Amino acid sequence: MASAAHIVHADTPKTAAEYKTDPVAMLDAYRHVEAASVSDAIEQLLHKKSYMSHHMQSIFPTKFAGPALTVKLVKQENHDADALTGMLKAIDSGSAGSVYVMSVEDGADIAGMGGLMGTAMFSRGFAGAVIDGGVRDLPQLKRIGFPVYSTGSVPSTSVGHYRFGGTNQTIDCDGVKVAANDIIVADQDGVVVVPRENAPEVLVLAQKLDNSEHSMYPFIEKFHSIAEAVKQFGRI
């Protein structure tokens, strides 16, 4: 007997009001929109830049979204065995799905995290990490498949050179303000920070922008004209 074709229908997008009352559905939806569309939506709605620069690169192609758990490291030479204990406690307190976002003062040549911290985040179900500073132990991070964005790979350590400066406070990460529980959206185009209070409205517009752009691809392929596609769909 021939089996009937199984058709899977995508979930119907919700309204901003519905997303506001259903944060789980909102976070899941953010995992399916493109970072570029989220960035454009923020620019159109909030009239500001909320994306990190080209300096922020991933250690392998990835896509994730989740609420920010912020950590700050301040530059300070020390011999204090507990200088970074707060950073480790922040990881151990993090919830599944969180994105670890760290600011390392003057940290371009300092590894803000490595394999041990990444393994701990991976074991706790973190979605990923964004480090305004360096990262090391890439073989281990790639082995476990834990995604990290940073300003580059370096073999150095923060131990003895930095002190924990606080967690879940507003930090500056590659020129973008990140508050605790802001939504981080990352893919191969880069990293975008969505202010939590604006997240439902930004998501709805980002979904519309995504749909317009994805509809344009076959139109352009068929009619061989991007100018006509832009006229019809109003997206570039």
C-alpha positions as CSV (number, residue, x, y, z in Angstrom):
1,M,0.0,0.0,0.0
2,A,1.4,3.4,-0.9
3,S,1.9,5.6,2.1
4,A,0.4,9.1,2.1
5,A,2.9,11.9,1.9
6,H,3.6,13.5,5.3
7,I,3.2,17.2,5.1
8,V,4.7,19.3,7.9
9,H,3.3,22.8,8.3
10,A,5.3,25.5,10.0
11,D,4.0,27.0,13.1
12,T,1.9,30.1,12.6
13,P,3.8,33.2,13.7
14,K,2.3,34.8,16.8
15,T,1.6,38.5,17.5
16,A,3.8,40.6,19.7
17,A,1.2,40.4,22.4
18,E,1.2,36.6,22.2
19,Y,5.0,36.4,22.3
20,K,5.0,38.7,25.3
21,T,2.9,36.2,27.3
22,D,4.8,33.1,25.9
23,P,8.5,33.7,26.4
24,V,9.3,30.1,25.6
25,A,7.7,30.3,22.2
26,M,9.4,33.7,21.6
27,L,12.9,32.3,22.3
28,D,12.2,29.3,20.1
29,A,11.1,31.6,17.3
30,Y,14.3,33.7,17.7
31,R,16.3,30.5,17.0
32,H,14.7,30.4,13.5
33,V,15.1,34.0,12.3
34,E,18.3,35.4,10.7
35,A,20.5,37.7,12.6
36,A,20.5,40.1,9.7
37,S,16.7,40.4,9.8
38,V,16.8,40.9,13.6
39,S,19.4,43.7,13.1
40,D,17.3,45.4,10.4
41,A,14.2,45.1,12.6
42,I,15.9,46.8,15.5
43,E,17.2,49.6,13.2
44,Q,13.7,50.2,11.8
45,L,11.9,50.0,15.2
46,L,14.4,51.4,17.6
47,H,16.6,53.5,15.2
48,K,19.9,52.2,16.7
49,K,22.7,49.8,16.0
50,S,22.5,46.7,18.1
51,Y,24.9,44.3,16.3
52,M,28.5,43.5,17.1
53,S,31.3,44.3,14.7
54,H,33.2,42.1,12.3
55,H,35.8,41.6,15.0
56,M,33.4,39.1,16.7
57,Q,34.0,35.8,14.9
58,S,32.7,32.3,15.7
59,I,35.1,29.3,16.1
60,F,32.9,27.3,13.7
61,P,29.7,28.1,11.7
62,T,26.8,28.2,14.1
63,K,23.3,29.5,14.8
64,F,21.8,30.1,18.3
65,A,19.7,32.4,20.4
66,G,19.1,32.8,24.1
67,P,19.0,35.1,27.1
68,A,22.2,36.8,28.1
69,L,24.1,35.9,31.3
70,T,26.6,38.7,31.5
71,V,30.0,38.6,33.2
72,K,32.6,41.4,33.4
73,L,36.4,41.0,33.9
74,V,38.5,44.0,35.0
75,K,42.2,44.2,34.3
76,Q,44.2,44.0,37.5
77,E,47.4,42.1,38.3
78,N,47.0,40.0,41.4
79,H,48.0,36.9,43.3
80,D,44.5,36.2,44.6
81,A,43.4,32.6,44.2
82,D,39.7,33.8,44.4
83,A,40.0,36.7,41.9
84,L,38.0,34.9,39.3
85,T,35.8,32.7,41.5
86,G,32.8,34.8,40.8
87,M,33.2,34.1,37.1
88,L,33.0,30.3,37.7
89,K,30.1,30.7,40.0
90,A,28.2,32.6,37.3
91,I,28.6,29.7,35.0
92,D,27.4,27.2,37.6
93,S,24.3,29.3,38.2
94,G,23.4,29.6,34.6
95,S,20.3,28.1,33.2
96,A,19.9,25.8,30.1
97,G,19.5,27.9,27.0
98,S,21.5,30.9,28.3
99,V,24.2,32.7,26.3
100,Y,27.3,33.6,28.3
101,V,28.3,37.1,27.4
102,M,31.6,38.3,28.7
103,S,33.4,41.7,28.6
104,V,37.2,41.4,29.1
105,E,38.8,44.8,29.7
106,D,41.5,45.3,27.0
107,G,41.1,41.6,26.3
108,A,42.0,41.2,22.7
109,D,45.1,39.2,23.6
110,I,43.7,37.5,26.7
111,A,41.6,34.3,26.6
112,G,38.4,35.1,28.5
113,M,37.4,31.5,28.3
114,G,38.7,28.1,27.2
115,G,38.0,24.4,27.2
116,L,37.2,24.0,30.9
117,M,34.7,26.9,31.0
118,G,33.2,25.8,27.7
119,T,32.8,22.2,28.8
120,A,31.0,23.5,32.0
121,M,28.6,25.6,29.9
122,F,28.0,22.8,27.5
123,S,27.2,20.4,30.4
124,R,24.7,22.9,31.7
125,G,23.0,23.3,28.3
126,F,24.1,26.8,27.5
127,A,23.3,27.9,23.9
128,G,26.7,29.5,23.4
129,A,29.1,32.1,24.4
130,V,30.1,35.6,23.2
131,I,33.4,36.9,24.5
132,D,34.6,40.4,24.0
133,G,38.2,39.1,24.2
134,G,40.1,36.0,23.2
135,V,39.3,32.3,23.5
136,R,41.6,29.3,23.7
137,D,41.4,25.5,23.7
138,L,39.6,25.4,20.4
139,P,40.2,21.7,19.8
140,Q,38.1,20.9,23.0
141,L,35.4,23.4,22.2
142,K,35.1,22.1,18.6
143,R,35.2,18.5,19.9
144,I,32.1,19.0,22.1
145,G,30.5,21.4,19.6
146,F,30.1,24.3,21.9
147,P,29.7,27.6,19.9
148,V,31.8,30.6,20.8
149,Y,32.1,34.0,19.3
150,S,35.2,36.0,20.3
151,T,37.7,38.6,18.9
152,G,40.2,35.7,18.1
153,S,42.0,32.8,19.4
154,V,45.0,33.3,21.8
155,P,46.9,31.0,24.1
156,S,47.0,33.4,27.1
157,T,45.2,33.2,30.4
158,S,43.3,35.8,32.5
159,V,44.5,34.1,35.7
160,G,46.7,36.5,37.7
161,H,45.9,39.4,35.3
162,Y,42.2,39.9,35.8
163,R,39.6,40.1,38.5
164,F,35.8,39.3,38.4
165,G,33.9,42.5,38.1
166,G,30.3,41.3,38.4
167,T,27.6,39.3,36.8
168,N,24.1,40.0,35.4
169,Q,24.9,43.7,35.1
170,T,24.8,45.8,32.0
171,I,28.2,45.5,30.1
172,D,29.7,46.8,26.9
173,C,30.4,43.9,24.6
174,D,32.2,45.0,21.4
175,G,30.6,48.4,21.5
176,V,27.0,47.1,22.2
177,K,25.3,47.4,25.6
178,V,24.1,44.0,26.9
179,A,21.9,43.7,29.9
180,A,21.0,40.5,31.7
181,N,18.3,38.6,29.9
182,D,18.6,40.6,26.7
183,I,18.2,38.1,23.8
184,I,21.4,37.3,21.9
185,V,20.9,36.1,18.3
186,A,23.9,34.7,16.5
187,D,24.5,33.1,13.1
188,Q,27.1,33.2,10.4
189,D,26.4,36.9,9.7
190,G,27.3,37.8,13.3
191,V,25.8,38.7,16.7
192,V,22.8,40.9,17.5
193,V,21.6,42.0,20.9
194,V,17.8,42.4,21.3
195,P,16.7,44.5,24.3
196,R,14.4,42.3,26.3
197,E,11.6,44.9,26.6
198,N,11.4,45.2,22.8
199,A,11.9,41.5,22.0
200,P,8.3,40.7,21.0
201,E,8.0,43.6,18.5
202,V,11.4,43.0,17.1
203,L,10.7,39.4,16.5
204,V,7.5,39.9,14.6
205,L,9.1,42.4,12.3
206,A,12.2,40.2,11.8
207,Q,10.0,37.3,10.8
208,K,8.3,39.5,8.2
209,L,11.6,40.6,6.8
210,D,12.8,37.0,6.7
211,N,9.7,35.9,4.8
212,S,10.1,38.8,2.3
213,E,13.7,38.0,1.6
214,H,13.2,34.3,1.3
215,S,10.3,34.9,-1.1
216,M,12.6,37.1,-3.3
217,Y,15.2,34.4,-4.0
218,P,13.0,32.3,-6.3
219,F,11.5,35.4,-7.9
220,I,15.1,36.6,-8.8
221,E,16.1,33.2,-10.0
222,K,13.0,33.1,-12.2
223,F,12.9,36.6,-13.6
224,H,16.6,37.5,-13.4
225,S,16.0,40.9,-11.9
226,I,16.8,42.1,-8.4
227,A,15.3,45.6,-9.3
228,E,11.9,44.0,-10.1
229,A,12.1,41.9,-6.9
230,V,12.7,44.9,-4.7
231,K,9.8,46.7,-6.4
232,Q,7.5,43.8,-5.6
233,F,8.7,42.9,-2.2
234,G,10.2,46.1,-0.9
235,R,13.2,44.4,0.7
236,I,16.9,44.7,0.1
